Amino acid sequence: MTELPAIRSLRDGAARAIRADDLDLKTALAQETARRWTERTLSLRSPLDTTVPDRPGRPERPALIPPRQVAKRALTTERGRIALMHAIAHIELNAVDLALDIVARFVTEPVPNSFFDGWMRVAFEEAKHFLMVRDRLRQMGADYGDLPAHDGLWQAAHDTRNDLTTRLAVVPLILEARGLDVTPALQAKMREVGDHDSAAVLDVIYHDEKGHVAVGAKWFRFLCAREKRDPAITFQAMVRANFRGPLKAPFNDIARAEAGLTPSFYRSMTASVNN
């Protein structure tokens, strides 16, 4: 059992978890902070809180490389499936820090405590996902850190660090929503090649990610309503200003709509070839 440092407040626990470079400590801190916040045994913030780091703590491996240098993965081979699960582990690790960062960085925003309830549930589940994928990698004879990975997800957090509405538009409503689009095909492919254990892990992730996008959509709409702004138009303006390139089709319209992200948000922003 990983020994945890004292957690002074919600912001302190979230910031300590982001800062941790030991991944067992990071995930344990994320989940314990979520539990204690849910039980209402933590205050929102304290004068003694750890400062929120600009970058999350990471172990020495994996090496981080530009996204375009990450090799393509053929799922028909075990090496390809390991590479895919390694990439998913990296995504889930970043998702832990992204959920924690939206709590720690925006803790002084005038939002209800239920905002932090939602994001700490997301942080807890993202930590669960990372641990599940890492366990699956170990069953396959590999581990997180064995392959290079890219840093694009955290760059999105850094670029939106000064505005909560923009953070919600870019991270849950673009990056996490993309997972709803691509995961069903990966689940099917894993089953097709007989890797039912990896498919079962993806099933859990896919189910939970619908809820994560829903948290993002709920609070994006909340902030837009408070500012008397149309959410779809506001989303499109923020994406154009803060996200490079068109949104990629095909879209899982049903799963997105279940999460509160209707086609009026994103359909007009796809590349013309996909319309």
Backbone as JSON, one array per atom type, in Angstrom:
{
  "sequence": "MTELPAIRSLRDGAARAIRADDLDLKTALAQETARRWTERTLSLRSPLDTTVPDRPGRPERPALIPPRQVAKRALTTERGRIALMHAIAHIELNAVDLALDIVARFVTEPVPNSFFDGWMRVAFEEAKHFLMVRDRLRQMGADYGDLPAHDGLWQAAHDTRNDLTTRLAVVPLILEARGLDVTPALQAKMREVGDHDSAAVLDVIYHDEKGHVAVGAKWFRFLCAREKRDPAITFQAMVRANFRGPLKAPFNDIARAEAGLTPSFYRSMTASVNN",
  "N": [[0.84, -1.19, 0.0], [0.66, 2.14, -0.96], [2.11, 4.77, 0.84], [0.54, 7.69, 1.81], [1.0, 11.26, 1.64], [0.03, 13.91, 3.95], [-3.17, 15.28, 3.29], [-4.34, 18.37, 2.79], [-6.51, 19.78, 1.79], [-9.05, 19.89, -0.81], [-7.93, 21.15, -3.1], [-5.21, 20.92, -2.41], [-4.8, 18.12, -2.3], [-5.37, 17.42, -4.96], [-3.4, 18.93, -6.33], [-1.04, 17.81, -5.27], [-1.25, 15.23, -6.26], [-1.1, 15.69, -9.04], [1.53, 16.63, -9.16], [3.05, 14.42, -8.42], [5.55, 12.1, -9.36], [5.81, 9.42, -9.13], [3.87, 6.87, -10.22], [2.15, 5.1, -8.93], [1.79, 6.46, -6.54], [0.61, 8.8, -7.54], [-1.87, 7.9, -8.64], [-3.02, 6.78, -6.36], [-3.2, 9.01, -4.65], [-4.95, 10.61, -6.17], [-7.3, 9.06, -6.1], [-7.78, 8.78, -3.33], [-8.09, 11.46, -2.55], [-10.39, 12.04, -4.0], [-12.21, 10.29, -2.74], [-12.24, 11.34, -0.1], [-13.15, 13.93, -0.56], [-15.69, 13.41, -1.58], [-16.84, 12.31, 0.69], [-16.98, 14.55, 2.15], [-14.96, 15.33, 3.94], [-12.91, 17.0, 3.47], [-11.85, 20.37, 3.1], [-12.47, 22.95, 0.6], [-10.24, 24.5, -0.13], [-7.04, 25.63, 1.2], [-4.87, 27.86, 3.01], [-2.36, 26.7, 3.15], [-1.97, 25.1, 0.98], [-0.43, 23.01, -1.51], [1.2, 24.39, -4.34], [-0.18, 24.62, -7.66], [1.19, 22.7, -10.16], [2.75, 23.57, -13.32], [3.32, 21.56, -15.07], [2.65, 18.05, -15.12], [3.9, 15.58, -12.79], [6.13, 13.04, -13.87], [7.44, 9.75, -14.54], [10.82, 8.69, -15.46], [10.6, 7.29, -17.85], [7.85, 6.86, -20.11], [9.8, 7.92, -23.02], [9.12, 11.1, -24.4], [7.8, 12.1, -27.46], [7.23, 13.93, -30.58], [3.78, 13.95, -31.74], [3.49, 13.1, -34.44], [5.57, 11.36, -34.8], [4.95, 9.02, -33.53], [4.61, 5.6, -33.91], [2.53, 3.8, -36.24], [-0.02, 1.36, -35.46], [-0.51, -2.08, -35.83], [-3.12, -4.09, -35.21], [-3.32, -6.77, -35.53], [-1.13, -8.1, -34.66], [0.64, -9.18, -31.7], [2.52, -7.39, -30.77], [1.57, -5.03, -31.9], [-0.87, -4.77, -30.53], [0.03, -4.46, -27.94], [1.32, -2.01, -28.28], [-0.91, -0.38, -28.82], [-2.35, -0.59, -26.37], [-0.47, 0.52, -24.71], [-0.43, 3.15, -25.66], [-3.03, 3.86, -24.95], [-2.85, 3.66, -22.17], [-1.16, 5.83, -21.72], [-2.8, 7.94, -22.55], [-4.84, 7.7, -20.62], [-3.4, 8.2, -18.27], [-2.68, 10.89, -18.67], [-5.27, 11.86, -18.65], [-6.01, 11.54, -15.98], [-4.44, 13.56, -14.76], [-5.45, 15.8, -16.13], [-8.12, 15.93, -15.25], [-7.68, 16.37, -12.5], [-6.32, 18.79, -12.67], [-8.26, 20.58, -13.59], [-9.76, 20.85, -11.37], [-7.92, 21.73, -9.32], [-6.73, 24.02, -10.48], [-8.85, 25.71, -11.06], [-10.17, 26.22, -8.72], [-11.01, 28.49, -7.43], [-13.04, 29.51, -8.94], [-16.38, 30.79, -9.38], [-18.36, 28.47, -8.92], [-20.72, 25.81, -8.25], [-20.28, 23.38, -5.55], [-20.85, 20.93, -6.63], [-19.69, 20.91, -9.12], [-17.01, 20.29, -8.58], [-17.44, 17.82, -7.43], [-18.17, 16.3, -9.69], [-15.83, 16.39, -11.3], [-13.91, 15.25, -9.65], [-14.9, 12.68, -9.46], [-14.47, 11.94, -12.1], [-11.64, 12.06, -12.1], [-11.07, 9.99, -10.28], [-12.05, 7.77, -11.71], [-10.5, 7.87, -14.04], [-8.0, 7.31, -12.98], [-8.51, 4.68, -12.17], [-8.86, 3.56, -14.73], [-6.26, 3.87, -15.84], [-4.78, 2.18, -14.14], [-6.0, -0.28, -14.7], [-5.37, -0.62, -17.44], [-2.6, -0.65, -17.3], [-2.23, -2.95, -15.77], [-3.16, -4.8, -17.65], [-1.25, -4.5, -19.68], [0.97, -5.54, -18.32], [0.18, -8.18, -18.04], [0.49, -8.89, -20.65], [3.16, -9.03, -20.93], [4.55, -6.64, -20.93], [5.05, -3.14, -20.03], [3.95, 0.07, -18.83], [5.77, 2.72, -20.16], [7.56, 1.35, -21.65], [7.48, 1.98, -24.33], [7.76, 4.82, -26.58], [5.9, 7.94, -26.17], [3.49, 10.59, -26.76], [3.14, 14.18, -26.14], [0.9, 15.7, -26.54], [-1.65, 15.89, -25.31], [-1.32, 17.06, -22.76], [-0.4, 19.52, -23.56], [-2.71, 20.73, -24.49], [-4.01, 21.24, -22.1], [-2.25, 23.09, -20.95], [-2.48, 25.2, -22.77], [-5.04, 26.1, -22.29], [-5.14, 27.06, -19.74], [-5.93, 29.42, -18.55], [-8.63, 29.93, -18.73], [-11.72, 28.75, -17.85], [-14.05, 28.02, -19.32], [-13.05, 27.69, -21.91], [-11.24, 25.6, -21.42], [-13.07, 23.53, -20.85], [-14.32, 23.31, -23.34], [-12.25, 22.41, -25.02], [-10.91, 20.18, -23.81], [-12.72, 18.05, -22.47], [-14.83, 18.14, -24.42], [-13.75, 17.98, -26.95], [-11.28, 16.4, -26.97], [-11.78, 14.22, -25.16], [-14.27, 13.44, -26.13], [-13.54, 12.45, -28.56], [-12.62, 9.93, -27.95], [-15.03, 8.53, -27.63], [-15.72, 8.25, -30.26], [-13.78, 6.6, -31.48], [-13.33, 4.32, -29.9], [-15.32, 2.14, -30.03], [-14.73, 0.79, -32.49], [-12.16, -0.12, -31.93], [-12.67, -1.85, -29.81], [-14.17, -3.82, -31.17], [-12.24, -4.74, -32.99], [-10.31, -5.83, -31.28], [-11.75, -7.99, -30.21], [-12.17, -9.38, -32.55], [-9.62, -10.33, -33.18], [-9.27, -12.02, -31.1], [-8.48, -11.05, -28.61], [-9.86, -10.83, -25.95], [-9.59, -10.01, -23.32], [-8.31, -7.49, -23.4], [-10.3, -6.15, -24.8], [-12.34, -6.18, -22.9], [-11.32, -4.43, -20.97], [-11.39, -2.06, -22.48], [-14.13, -1.85, -22.74], [-14.97, -1.03, -20.18], [-13.7, 1.46, -20.0], [-14.92, 2.84, -22.15], [-17.63, 2.95, -21.33], [-17.41, 4.52, -18.98], [-16.3, 6.87, -20.05], [-18.33, 8.11, -21.45], [-19.77, 9.26, -19.38], [-17.86, 11.08, -18.51], [-17.57, 12.89, -20.63], [-20.14, 13.87, -20.46], [-20.07, 15.24, -18.02], [-18.36, 17.34, -18.73], [-19.92, 18.56, -20.79], [-22.2, 19.31, -19.35], [-21.23, 21.3, -17.56], [-20.06, 23.11, -19.29], [-22.33, 24.02, -20.66], [-23.62, 25.14, -18.46], [-21.91, 27.31, -17.75], [-22.08, 28.82, -20.1], [-24.82, 29.46, -20.08], [-24.96, 31.04, -17.81], [-23.54, 33.22, -18.67], [-25.18, 34.05, -20.65], [-24.82, 33.05, -23.28], [-24.93, 31.38, -26.43], [-24.51, 27.93, -26.38], [-23.57, 26.17, -28.47], [-22.63, 27.91, -30.5], [-20.72, 29.3, -29.01], [-18.96, 27.22, -28.35], [-18.0, 26.56, -30.94], [-16.66, 28.93, -31.63], [-14.66, 28.98, -29.68], [-13.27, 26.64, -30.24], [-12.27, 27.19, -32.8], [-10.49, 29.21, -32.13], [-8.71, 27.96, -30.41], [-7.98, 25.37, -31.13], [-6.23, 23.33, -33.32], [-6.82, 22.77, -36.72], [-9.49, 20.89, -38.43], [-12.31, 19.23, -36.85], [-12.38, 15.69, -36.51], [-14.16, 13.44, -38.48], [-15.26, 9.96, -38.67], [-18.14, 10.51, -36.5], [-19.4, 9.41, -33.35], [-22.39, 9.8, -33.09], [-24.59, 9.04, -31.53], [-23.59, 8.22, -28.97], [-22.3, 10.61, -28.29], [-24.51, 12.37, -28.18], [-25.93, 11.24, -26.07], [-24.29, 12.02, -24.05], [-24.76, 14.7, -23.98], [-23.68, 16.23, -25.97], [-24.54, 17.48, -28.72], [-25.07, 17.18, -32.35], [-25.21, 19.82, -33.33], [-23.18, 21.21, -32.16], [-20.71, 20.35, -33.33], [-20.83, 19.45, -36.02], [-20.68, 21.33, -38.14], [-18.03, 21.93, -38.18], [-16.34, 20.09, -39.25], [-13.87, 18.73, -41.54], [-14.27, 19.57, -44.97], [-14.23, 17.39, -46.67], [-15.3, 15.43, -45.17], [-17.93, 16.02, -44.75]],
  "CA": [[0.0, 0.0, 0.0], [1.44, 3.37, -1.04], [1.88, 5.69, 1.95], [0.16, 8.99, 1.26], [1.25, 12.44, 2.46], [-1.16, 14.58, 4.47], [-3.96, 16.03, 2.3], [-4.89, 19.49, 3.56], [-7.75, 20.28, 1.2], [-9.26, 19.36, -2.15], [-6.89, 21.67, -4.0], [-3.92, 20.38, -2.02], [-4.72, 16.72, -2.74], [-5.3, 17.39, -6.42], [-2.1, 19.45, -6.76], [-0.02, 16.82, -4.91], [-1.36, 14.12, -7.2], [-0.55, 16.14, -10.32], [2.98, 16.79, -9.03], [3.71, 13.14, -8.14], [6.14, 11.41, -10.51], [5.57, 8.0, -8.89], [2.51, 6.71, -10.74], [1.34, 4.48, -7.88], [1.42, 7.55, -5.63], [-0.3, 9.71, -8.24], [-3.22, 7.34, -8.72], [-3.54, 6.63, -5.0], [-3.58, 10.35, -4.18], [-6.15, 11.03, -6.89], [-8.48, 8.33, -5.63], [-8.04, 9.1, -1.93], [-8.63, 12.82, -2.51], [-11.77, 11.93, -4.47], [-13.01, 9.67, -1.67], [-12.41, 12.24, 1.04], [-13.99, 15.04, -0.98], [-17.06, 12.87, -1.66], [-17.3, 12.14, 2.07], [-16.98, 15.9, 2.73], [-13.98, 15.46, 5.03], [-11.9, 17.96, 3.01], [-12.29, 21.7, 2.67], [-12.18, 23.2, -0.8], [-8.86, 24.98, -0.25], [-6.38, 26.01, 2.44], [-3.7, 28.73, 2.76], [-1.14, 25.89, 3.14], [-2.03, 24.19, -0.15], [0.63, 22.9, -2.5], [0.9, 25.13, -5.57], [-0.55, 23.79, -8.8], [2.32, 22.71, -11.09], [2.44, 23.8, -14.74], [3.44, 20.27, -15.75], [2.49, 16.94, -14.17], [5.02, 14.71, -12.53], [6.22, 11.86, -14.74], [8.66, 8.97, -14.38], [11.81, 8.92, -16.52], [10.07, 6.69, -19.07], [8.35, 6.77, -21.49], [10.31, 9.09, -23.73], [8.06, 11.85, -25.07], [8.18, 12.49, -28.83], [6.12, 14.59, -31.28], [2.73, 12.99, -32.12], [3.66, 12.54, -35.79], [6.62, 10.32, -34.78], [4.45, 7.8, -32.9], [4.42, 4.61, -34.97], [1.21, 3.2, -36.45], [-0.14, 0.09, -34.75], [-1.3, -3.11, -36.49], [-3.69, -4.85, -34.09], [-3.27, -8.2, -35.84], [0.04, -8.68, -34.0], [0.69, -8.89, -30.27], [3.29, -6.15, -30.61], [0.67, -3.92, -32.22], [-1.86, -4.63, -29.46], [0.77, -3.86, -26.81], [1.52, -0.59, -28.6], [-2.18, 0.29, -28.64], [-2.67, -0.49, -24.94], [0.48, 1.49, -24.14], [-0.93, 4.48, -26.03], [-4.23, 4.12, -24.13], [-2.36, 3.93, -20.81], [-0.64, 7.21, -21.71], [-3.97, 8.81, -22.6], [-5.53, 7.66, -19.33], [-2.56, 8.9, -17.29], [-2.9, 12.32, -18.89], [-6.65, 12.19, -18.26], [-5.99, 11.72, -14.52], [-3.91, 14.9, -14.46], [-6.35, 16.81, -16.67], [-9.26, 16.07, -14.33], [-7.19, 16.99, -11.28], [-5.94, 20.18, -12.94], [-9.44, 21.44, -13.71], [-10.16, 21.1, -9.99], [-6.93, 22.51, -8.58], [-6.45, 25.31, -11.11], [-10.04, 26.55, -11.13], [-10.87, 26.05, -7.46], [-11.58, 29.78, -6.98], [-14.13, 29.9, -9.82], [-17.68, 30.79, -8.71], [-19.18, 27.34, -9.38], [-21.19, 24.99, -7.11], [-19.42, 22.26, -5.17], [-21.12, 19.77, -7.49], [-18.69, 20.95, -10.19], [-15.84, 19.54, -8.12], [-17.88, 16.42, -7.29], [-18.11, 15.65, -10.99], [-14.48, 16.23, -11.81], [-13.17, 14.29, -8.83], [-15.33, 11.35, -9.9], [-13.72, 11.68, -13.33], [-10.24, 11.76, -11.74], [-11.04, 8.65, -9.68], [-12.25, 6.76, -12.75], [-9.35, 7.87, -14.94], [-6.95, 6.56, -12.27], [-8.91, 3.28, -12.31], [-8.57, 3.15, -16.1], [-4.81, 3.73, -16.01], [-4.33, 0.98, -13.44], [-6.5, -1.44, -15.45], [-4.61, -0.79, -18.68], [-1.25, -1.05, -16.93], [-2.28, -4.37, -15.42], [-3.29, -5.58, -18.88], [0.07, -4.49, -20.3], [1.85, -6.47, -17.59], [-0.25, -9.53, -18.42], [0.98, -9.13, -22.02], [4.61, -9.07, -20.89], [5.09, -5.29, -21.15], [4.68, -2.2, -18.96], [3.93, 1.47, -19.23], [7.12, 3.27, -20.21], [8.38, 0.56, -22.57], [7.42, 2.57, -25.66], [7.63, 6.28, -26.53], [4.54, 8.48, -26.18], [3.53, 12.01, -27.13], [2.78, 15.14, -25.08], [-0.11, 16.61, -27.06], [-2.79, 16.08, -24.42], [-1.03, 18.06, -21.72], [-0.29, 20.82, -24.21], [-4.06, 21.3, -24.52], [-4.28, 21.78, -20.77], [-1.44, 24.3, -20.77], [-3.0, 26.27, -23.64], [-6.34, 26.57, -21.8], [-5.0, 27.17, -18.29], [-6.42, 30.7, -18.02], [-10.06, 30.14, -18.95], [-12.42, 27.5, -17.58], [-14.96, 27.67, -20.4], [-12.22, 27.18, -23.0], [-10.75, 24.28, -21.01], [-14.15, 22.57, -21.03], [-14.55, 23.12, -24.77], [-11.17, 21.7, -25.71], [-10.5, 18.88, -23.24], [-13.75, 17.01, -22.52], [-15.76, 18.17, -25.55], [-13.04, 17.58, -28.18], [-10.32, 15.3, -26.81], [-12.43, 13.04, -24.59], [-15.34, 13.01, -27.03], [-12.93, 11.66, -29.62], [-12.59, 8.55, -27.48], [-16.31, 7.91, -27.92], [-15.77, 7.97, -31.7], [-12.82, 5.59, -31.95], [-13.23, 3.13, -29.07], [-16.09, 0.97, -30.46], [-14.01, 0.04, -33.53], [-11.04, -0.82, -31.29], [-13.26, -2.98, -29.08], [-14.53, -4.85, -32.14], [-11.02, -5.31, -33.54], [-9.7, -6.68, -30.26], [-12.52, -9.24, -30.16], [-11.96, -10.08, -33.82], [-8.34, -11.03, -33.15], [-9.28, -12.93, -29.96], [-7.96, -10.43, -27.38], [-11.07, -10.45, -25.21], [-9.22, -9.33, -22.08], [-8.13, -6.07, -23.71], [-11.62, -5.62, -25.16], [-13.09, -5.96, -21.66], [-10.81, -3.17, -20.39], [-11.92, -0.97, -23.29], [-15.56, -1.73, -22.43], [-15.1, -0.22, -18.96], [-13.3, 2.83, -20.35], [-15.94, 3.44, -23.01], [-18.81, 3.24, -20.51], [-17.12, 5.65, -18.09], [-15.99, 8.1, -20.78], [-19.59, 8.8, -21.75], [-20.06, 10.1, -18.22], [-16.88, 12.17, -18.42], [-17.99, 13.91, -21.6], [-21.37, 14.47, -19.94], [-19.68, 16.24, -17.01], [-17.87, 18.49, -19.48], [-21.02, 19.22, -21.48], [-23.06, 19.93, -18.34], [-20.67, 22.53, -17.01], [-19.92, 24.06, -20.4], [-23.65, 24.64, -20.84], [-23.88, 25.96, -17.26], [-21.17, 28.58, -17.85], [-22.66, 29.59, -21.21], [-26.12, 29.99, -19.65], [-24.72, 32.12, -16.85], [-23.07, 34.39, -19.42], [-26.18, 34.29, -21.7], [-24.19, 32.76, -24.57], [-25.38, 30.15, -27.05], [-23.4, 26.99, -26.16], [-22.99, 25.63, -29.71], [-21.88, 28.98, -31.14], [-19.57, 29.57, -28.16], [-18.05, 26.1, -28.56], [-17.35, 26.68, -32.25], [-15.72, 30.05, -31.58], [-13.52, 28.6, -28.84], [-12.49, 25.63, -30.95], [-11.52, 27.88, -33.87], [-9.42, 30.02, -31.55], [-7.82, 27.22, -29.53], [-7.73, 24.0, -31.57], [-5.69, 23.37, -34.69], [-7.38, 21.84, -37.71], [-10.9, 20.53, -38.31], [-12.65, 18.05, -36.06], [-12.29, 14.51, -37.38], [-15.22, 12.45, -38.6], [-16.68, 9.87, -38.31], [-18.52, 10.78, -35.12], [-20.36, 8.53, -32.69], [-23.41, 10.79, -32.76], [-25.49, 8.56, -30.47], [-22.9, 8.33, -27.68], [-22.09, 12.02, -28.01], [-25.78, 12.97, -27.78], [-26.22, 10.74, -24.72], [-23.45, 12.8, -23.13], [-25.15, 16.11, -24.04], [-22.92, 16.91, -27.02], [-25.36, 17.23, -29.91], [-24.37, 17.53, -33.61], [-25.16, 21.26, -33.57], [-21.89, 21.7, -31.67], [-19.48, 19.99, -34.04], [-20.97, 19.02, -37.42], [-20.26, 22.36, -39.09], [-16.6, 22.19, -38.05], [-15.55, 19.01, -39.84], [-13.26, 19.02, -42.84], [-15.28, 19.5, -46.03], [-14.23, 16.06, -47.27], [-16.05, 14.52, -44.31], [-19.3, 16.48, -44.61]],
  "C": [[0.88, 1.24, 0.0], [1.09, 4.29, 0.12], [1.65, 7.09, 1.39], [0.58, 10.11, 2.19], [-0.06, 13.01, 2.98], [-1.84, 15.36, 3.35], [-4.7, 17.12, 3.05], [-6.25, 19.95, 3.07], [-7.92, 19.61, -0.16], [-8.18, 19.84, -3.1], [-5.53, 21.07, -3.69], [-3.77, 18.94, -2.5], [-4.59, 16.61, -4.25], [-3.93, 17.85, -6.91], [-0.98, 18.46, -6.44], [-0.05, 15.63, -5.88], [-0.8, 14.5, -8.57], [0.98, 16.14, -10.26], [3.71, 15.45, -8.92], [4.28, 12.51, -9.41], [6.12, 9.89, -10.34], [4.11, 7.73, -9.24], [1.61, 5.96, -9.78], [0.88, 5.54, -6.88], [0.41, 8.48, -6.28], [-1.73, 9.16, -8.24], [-3.84, 7.16, -7.34], [-3.99, 7.97, -4.43], [-4.86, 10.83, -4.87], [-7.39, 10.36, -6.33], [-8.8, 8.63, -4.17], [-8.6, 10.51, -1.78], [-10.08, 12.81, -2.97], [-12.67, 11.34, -3.39], [-13.29, 10.66, -0.54], [-13.25, 13.46, 0.67], [-15.46, 14.59, -1.04], [-17.66, 12.7, -0.28], [-17.4, 13.47, 2.82], [-16.11, 15.99, 3.99], [-12.81, 16.35, 4.63], [-12.57, 19.3, 2.77], [-11.93, 21.89, 1.21], [-10.72, 23.62, -0.99], [-8.36, 25.43, 1.11], [-5.22, 26.93, 2.11], [-2.4, 27.94, 2.65], [-1.06, 24.96, 1.95], [-0.74, 24.19, -0.96], [0.25, 23.67, -3.76], [0.62, 24.16, -6.71], [0.59, 23.83, -9.82], [1.87, 22.98, -12.53], [2.54, 22.52, -15.55], [3.26, 19.16, -14.72], [3.78, 16.19, -13.96], [4.97, 13.47, -13.4], [7.48, 11.07, -14.39], [9.61, 9.23, -15.54], [11.35, 8.36, -17.86], [8.55, 6.69, -18.98], [8.99, 8.07, -21.99], [9.15, 9.77, -24.45], [8.56, 12.37, -26.41], [7.01, 13.21, -29.48], [5.08, 13.58, -31.74], [2.96, 12.34, -33.48], [4.72, 11.44, -35.84], [6.17, 9.03, -34.11], [4.07, 6.81, -33.99], [2.98, 4.13, -35.05], [1.19, 1.8, -35.84], [-1.02, -0.88, -35.54], [-1.82, -4.07, -35.41], [-3.73, -6.35, -34.36], [-2.09, -8.88, -35.18], [0.0, -8.34, -32.51], [1.47, -7.6, -30.01], [2.42, -4.93, -30.88], [-0.35, -3.69, -31.13], [-1.21, -4.06, -28.21], [0.96, -2.37, -27.05], [0.23, 0.2, -28.41], [-2.5, 0.47, -27.15], [-1.71, 0.47, -24.24], [0.02, 2.91, -24.44], [-2.16, 4.84, -25.2], [-3.83, 4.4, -22.69], [-1.87, 5.37, -20.71], [-1.78, 8.22, -21.74], [-4.66, 8.86, -21.24], [-4.72, 8.34, -18.23], [-2.73, 10.41, -17.44], [-4.29, 12.74, -18.44], [-6.77, 12.34, -16.74], [-5.56, 13.15, -14.19], [-4.81, 16.01, -14.98], [-7.55, 17.02, -15.76], [-8.84, 16.75, -13.03], [-6.87, 18.47, -11.5], [-7.16, 21.09, -13.03], [-10.01, 21.75, -12.33], [-9.2, 22.07, -9.31], [-6.76, 23.91, -9.15], [-7.64, 26.25, -11.04], [-10.85, 26.5, -9.84], [-11.49, 27.35, -6.95], [-12.69, 30.27, -7.91], [-15.46, 29.86, -9.06], [-18.61, 29.72, -9.29], [-19.62, 26.55, -8.15], [-20.19, 23.87, -6.79], [-19.66, 21.03, -6.04], [-20.23, 19.76, -8.72], [-17.49, 20.1, -9.81], [-16.19, 18.08, -7.85], [-17.7, 15.68, -8.61], [-16.7, 15.4, -11.45], [-13.63, 15.31, -10.94], [-13.64, 12.86, -9.1], [-14.6, 10.97, -11.19], [-12.28, 11.31, -12.99], [-10.12, 10.36, -11.15], [-11.13, 7.58, -10.76], [-11.1, 6.73, -13.74], [-8.17, 7.14, -14.29], [-7.24, 5.06, -12.35], [-8.57, 2.77, -13.7], [-7.07, 2.92, -16.3], [-4.31, 2.44, -15.36], [-4.8, -0.28, -14.16], [-5.66, -1.69, -16.7], [-3.18, -1.21, -18.35], [-1.21, -2.52, -16.51], [-2.36, -5.25, -16.67], [-1.97, -5.62, -19.63], [1.0, -5.49, -19.64], [1.47, -7.92, -17.89], [0.28, -9.9, -19.81], [2.51, -9.14, -22.08], [5.28, -7.73, -21.13], [4.74, -4.43, -19.94], [4.63, -0.8, -19.54], [5.34, 2.04, -19.12], [8.01, 2.53, -21.19], [8.47, 1.18, -23.96], [7.35, 4.09, -25.54], [6.17, 6.7, -26.58], [4.64, 9.97, -26.53], [2.91, 12.89, -26.04], [1.64, 16.06, -25.49], [-1.26, 16.89, -26.11], [-2.5, 17.13, -23.35], [-0.86, 19.45, -22.32], [-1.65, 21.51, -24.28], [-4.43, 21.89, -23.17], [-3.52, 23.09, -20.55], [-2.03, 25.48, -21.56], [-4.31, 26.85, -23.12], [-6.32, 26.82, -20.29], [-5.62, 28.43, -17.7], [-7.92, 30.91, -18.16], [-10.81, 28.82, -18.82], [-13.32, 27.09, -18.73], [-14.19, 27.09, -21.59], [-11.67, 25.81, -22.66], [-11.83, 23.22, -21.23], [-14.42, 22.28, -22.5], [-13.51, 22.21, -25.38], [-10.93, 20.3, -25.13], [-11.64, 17.87, -23.23], [-14.54, 16.98, -23.82], [-15.08, 17.93, -26.9], [-12.23, 16.32, -27.91], [-10.98, 14.05, -26.23], [-13.55, 12.54, -25.49], [-14.79, 12.18, -28.18], [-12.83, 10.19, -29.22], [-13.9, 7.82, -27.74], [-16.41, 7.51, -29.39], [-14.95, 6.74, -32.07], [-12.86, 4.29, -31.15], [-14.08, 1.95, -29.56], [-15.38, 0.15, -31.54], [-12.83, -0.72, -32.93], [-11.54, -2.02, -30.5], [-13.54, -4.14, -30.04], [-13.29, -5.53, -32.7], [-10.34, -6.23, -32.54], [-10.44, -8.01, -30.16], [-12.28, -10.07, -31.42], [-10.67, -10.87, -33.81], [-8.2, -11.91, -31.91], [-8.74, -12.35, -28.66], [-9.14, -9.9, -26.56], [-10.75, -9.74, -23.9], [-9.01, -7.83, -22.31], [-9.46, -5.43, -24.08], [-12.43, -5.33, -23.91], [-12.62, -4.69, -20.94], [-11.38, -1.97, -21.16], [-13.42, -0.77, -23.04], [-15.78, -0.83, -21.22], [-14.78, 1.24, -19.27], [-14.38, 3.52, -21.15], [-17.18, 3.82, -22.21], [-18.57, 4.47, -19.64], [-16.91, 6.95, -18.85], [-17.25, 8.83, -21.22], [-19.95, 9.74, -20.59], [-19.1, 11.27, -18.1], [-17.21, 13.29, -19.41], [-19.25, 14.62, -21.1], [-21.07, 15.51, -18.87], [-19.18, 17.51, -17.71], [-18.99, 19.27, -20.13], [-21.93, 19.94, -20.49], [-22.51, 21.28, -17.89], [-20.34, 23.56, -18.09], [-21.24, 24.78, -20.63], [-23.99, 25.55, -19.66], [-23.2, 27.31, -17.38], [-21.72, 29.44, -18.98], [-23.99, 30.21, -20.8], [-25.93, 31.16, -18.69], [-24.28, 33.41, -17.55], [-24.0, 34.76, -20.58], [-25.57, 34.16, -23.1], [-24.76, 31.45, -25.11], [-24.25, 29.11, -26.96], [-22.77, 26.47, -27.45], [-22.13, 26.68, -30.41], [-20.6, 29.29, -30.34], [-18.52, 28.47, -28.32], [-17.29, 26.25, -29.87], [-16.32, 27.8, -32.26], [-14.47, 29.68, -30.79], [-12.64, 27.56, -29.52], [-11.66, 26.29, -32.05], [-10.32, 28.64, -33.31], [-8.36, 29.19, -30.84], [-7.49, 25.8, -29.97], [-7.31, 24.03, -33.02], [-6.38, 22.33, -35.57], [-8.85, 21.55, -37.48], [-11.1, 19.37, -37.35], [-12.78, 16.85, -37.0], [-13.54, 13.65, -37.31], [-14.56, 11.09, -38.84], [-16.91, 10.1, -36.83], [-19.5, 9.71, -34.62], [-21.49, 9.43, -32.18], [-24.3, 10.34, -31.6], [-24.83, 8.71, -29.1], [-22.66, 9.79, -27.3], [-23.39, 12.68, -27.52], [-26.19, 12.51, -26.39], [-25.45, 11.52, -23.66], [-23.78, 14.29, -23.18], [-24.41, 16.91, -25.08], [-23.6, 16.61, -28.36], [-24.63, 17.68, -31.18], [-24.31, 19.02, -33.9], [-23.85, 21.88, -33.09], [-20.79, 21.53, -32.72], [-19.63, 19.71, -35.53], [-20.46, 20.05, -38.42], [-18.75, 22.59, -39.1], [-15.73, 21.08, -38.6], [-14.92, 19.46, -41.13], [-14.3, 18.78, -43.93], [-15.36, 18.12, -46.65], [-15.08, 15.1, -46.46], [-17.52, 14.91, -44.19], [-20.25, 15.66, -45.48]]
}
